[in-house]
Amino acid sequence: MGKIICPHCNQSEGFYAKERVSGTATVHYTENGDWALDQSDMYASLQHSGGKRAYCNQCHKYIGKTDELKTGNIEQEYPND
């Protein structure tokens, strides 16, 4: 699949979905009471629902069903060309 282009504003800045989230977050602190750098498990126990409609990041208009647009891949950083 190529870039997703918004049919309303012709931008390819990505999209978002509105989800309902519930549960408890676990926040880690250091021995000094500082916020720990590794917070990777903070949201592990949260439940997500909804998120079926995709909206343009630029103009915020509906662009389609999220399941038809998302790849499931994780964004990666690439070296400068």
C-alpha positions as MATLAB code, in Angstrom:
seq = 'MGKIICPHCNQSEGFYAKERVSGTATVHYTENGDWALDQSDMYASLQHSGGKRAYCNQCHKYIGKTDELKTGNIEQEYPND';
ca = [
       0.000    0.000    0.000;
       1.297    3.469   -0.867;
       0.857    6.666    1.095;
      -2.612    7.401    2.381;
      -3.733   10.732    0.936;
      -6.675   12.599    2.439;
      -9.423   13.081   -0.171;
     -10.407   16.391    1.469;
      -7.095   18.268    1.837;
      -4.712   16.087   -0.238;
      -2.221   15.782    2.638;
      -0.377   12.573    3.535;
       0.386   13.409    7.168;
      -1.191   10.223    8.541;
      -4.427    9.668   10.409;
      -5.793    9.039   13.889;
      -8.625    7.087   15.458;
     -10.630    7.984   18.547;
     -10.584    5.158   21.098;
     -12.121    4.631   24.513;
      -9.510    3.587   27.075;
     -10.088    2.194   30.568;
      -8.003    0.504   33.235;
      -5.117    1.323   35.525;
      -1.714    2.681   34.529;
       1.418    1.701   36.444;
       3.867    4.595   36.868;
       7.457    3.819   37.953;
       9.693    6.077   40.078;
      13.376    5.958   40.999;
      14.806    5.568   44.490;
      14.887    9.406   44.660;
      11.225    9.777   43.765;
      11.988   10.946   40.217;
       9.903    9.723   37.303;
      11.740    6.634   35.965;
      12.964    6.811   32.368;
      11.577    3.353   31.499;
       7.803    3.668   31.472;
       7.291    1.003   28.786;
       4.796   -0.973   30.908;
       2.771    2.064   31.981;
      -0.200    1.355   29.741;
       0.133   -2.451   29.407;
      -3.038   -3.192   31.400;
      -5.323   -0.661   29.672;
      -8.220   -1.842   27.529;
      -8.960   -0.114   24.221;
     -12.243   -0.108   22.309;
     -13.643    1.761   19.352;
     -11.200    3.320   16.933;
     -13.061    2.120   13.853;
     -13.134    5.482   12.055;
      -9.983    7.161   10.702;
      -9.573   10.947   10.598;
      -6.949   13.019    8.756;
      -4.163   14.381   10.994;
      -4.216   17.632    9.002;
      -7.886   18.587    8.414;
      -9.512   16.161   10.922;
     -12.140   14.956    8.443;
     -13.246   11.325    8.173;
     -11.168    9.431    5.596;
     -12.288    5.808    5.978;
     -12.399    2.708    8.148;
      -9.309    2.276   10.315;
      -9.106   -1.476    9.621;
      -8.839   -0.782    5.897;
      -6.061    1.822    6.331;
      -3.768    0.554    9.095;
      -0.955   -1.870    8.291;
      -0.145   -3.152   11.773;
       3.514   -2.271   11.205;
       5.450   -0.164   13.689;
       6.981    3.092   12.410;
      10.727    2.796   11.921;
      13.468    5.377   11.695;
      15.535    5.259    8.532;
      19.009    6.732    8.053;
      19.197    9.992    6.116;
      19.318    9.420    2.359;
];
